Amino acid sequence: MTHSPIPARTTCTVCQGDRLQLLATVDHRVYRRCVRCEATLMDPAGWLPEDEEREIYRLHDNAVDDPGYRRFLDKLAEPLMERLAAGQQGLDFGCGPGPALADMLAARGLEVTLYDPAFFPDPLPLARQWDFVTCTEVVEHLKDPYTVFGSLGALLKPGGTLGVMTCFQTDDNRFAGWHYRRDPTHIVFYREKTFHWLADHFGWHLTIPRKDVVLLQPK
């Protein structure tokens, strides 16, 4: 039995634009750049099966008590805490098997609920609104980021904050050897312009307090 090849990507999964340009072909995977929002997308033919993807997630060394990992997460935690008050409630969306960020925020007086489609799949937290939502090292894995970003915005109370952390793609000349690209579960890469497009489209106020960190608030 033969299978039809998966067609090439023709629509941007971030902004739904229809103008994509070939950026690179690396390790038999094809990557295209959206002309409108400048996201870089892996063609679906290169995506891993979900069971293989989940096994790679399990191998990530994200121990809750790892000092190095906690310093890494402080890139988001510190500027986020400047906007929050003790007792506020938030959702750690896509927390993975080791929810270190939730532990760090809880230690600073916040209440944090976990959601992850693979490891904490209870959908109840998605049925209410929160003072803040965090999304660290998640958006680069999304097959439909446009829909997910819209859903994340809907999870926020008025005045709430969405905190996103992902490694910005900046240098096309180094893309092939970039460590972030070499993770086969990473299928979409964002530039600052990509987040500006999302903020403009969804009506969010955008702040980039540190490299690779974005804070978004509904206007």
N, C-alpha and C positions, 0 to 999 in steps of 0.2 A: 504494500500500500504506500503510495506517495503522498506527500503533503505539499500543498501550495505554499510558496514562499510568502513570508510576512511582507506586506507592501511597505515601501519607504515612508517615513514620517513626512506628512505634508502640512500639518497644522501644529502650531505651538501649543503645548499643553499648559503653558503658564498664562498666555494672554489671548489664546485662540486666534492669533494672527496666521495668515496663510502665505507668508513669504519667508521661507527658510533657505539658507545658503549652506552648502557643504563646508564644514570647518576642517574636519580631519577624519581619517580612517586609521584606527589604531587597534592592534590585536583583533582584527576582524570585526571590530565594532565601528559603526558609522555615527558621527556626531555632526549635528547641524545647528546653525546659529539663526535665531529669530531676528529678522530685520527690525521689528517693532520694539520688542522689549529687551533684546540682546541676551536672552537665555540661551544656553547651549543644551541640546537634547540628544540623548542616545537614541538611535533608531530602535523600535521595539524588537527587531530581530536579535538584538544583543542582550535583551533582558534575561535575567536568570529565572528559572522556574521558582515558584514561591517556596517550595520545600528547601531548595538550595539556598535561597536568599535568607530564610529563617535560620538555617544552620550557621551561616556566616555571622548573623547578629549574635548568636549565642557565643561565638568565639571572641567577640569584642571584650577587651579588658577594661570594663567600666565598673570596677568594684566601688561600692558606696563609700568605703573608708580609705580609698586611695588618695593620698595628699596631692599627687600630681594631677589626677583627674578633677579633683575639687578645685584646684587653682585654675584649671582650664575652664570649668563652669563658672567661676567667679567673673569671667569676662561678661557674662550676661547677668549673673546674680547681683553684682554690685550696682550697676546702673538701674536695674529693675527695682532694687530695694529703695533707691532714692525716691521712687514714685509711690511706694506702698506704705501702708501703716499696719502695725501689729494687729492681728485678728482678721485681716482680710483673707478671703478665700480664693484659691486658684486651682487650675487644672494643669497638670504636667502631661501634655499631649504627646504621645509617642515616647514614653519614658524609657522603654526598653526593659531588659531583665534586671538592671541595677539602677534604680531611681535615685541616684546620688543628689541631683539638683533638688528634688522634693525634700530630701533629708536636710539639705543645707538651708532651704527656705523655712522649713518647720523649726529649725534651731533658732531662727531669727524672728519667731513669733507669728509666722503665717500658717494658715491651714491649707494643705495641699492634697488634692485627690489625684489619683493616677489613672491614666488611660493609655493603653497600647493595644493595637489590634491583634498582636501576636501573644503578648505576655500578660496583659491586664485588659481582657476584651469586654468586660462588663459595659454595656452601652448606656447605662443610666446617667453617668456624668455628662453625656452629650445631650441630655434632655433639659438642661438648665443653663443659667448664665452665671458667669464668674467675674470677680474683680480683676483677675489677670489669668492669662493662659501662656504657658511656656512651651516652646517647640524647639528643642536643641538637637542638632544633628539629625534632623528628620526630613526637612523639605527636599533634600537632594535625592531622597528615595521615592518620591511621589510619582505615581503614574498619571495622576490627574490633579496637578497642583492648583489649577484655576478653581476647581470645585472645592478643594480642601481649604484654600485661603478664604473663600467665601463663607464656608462653614465655621472656620475659626473666628472670623469677625462676628458671626451671629452668636457665638458663645460668650461674648463679652457684654457685661452690663454697661450702661451709659458711663462714659469716663474710664472704662476699663483699658487695660494694656495687654497687647500681644507681644511677647518677646521671642524673637527668632534668632537662632545662631546657626550659621552655615558658612563654609569657607568660600569667600567671594572668588570668582574666576576673573583674573585680571590680565594675564599674559598669554596670548595665543601662541607665541613662539615656544612656550614651555608646557603647553597643554598635554602633549603626548606623554611626557615624563612626570607630570604633576602627580603627587601622591594621592590627591583626592580623586583624580580620574581613575587611578589604578584600582580603586575599590570597585569591584564589579557590581555592587549593589547601588552605586551612585549613578543615576540615570538623567539627572537634570542639574545644571550648574547655573548659578545666579551671579549677576553683576550688580553694582549699585543701581544702574539704570533700571534693571529688572524690578527692584523693589520700589523705585520711584514710580514706575508704571503701575504696579499693584496698588500703591497708596493713592495715586490719582484716580484710578479706576474705581476702587472701592470706597473712596472718600475718607481716607485715613490721614492723620498727621504722622509724618515719618521723622524719626530721629535715628541717626547712626552714631551712637556714643563711643563705640570702639570698633576696631577692625573686625569684620565678620559678625557683627551684632546689629540687629535692627529692632527698634521699638516702634510699634504701630498703635495708634489710638483713633477710634472713630471720631470724626469731627462733630 
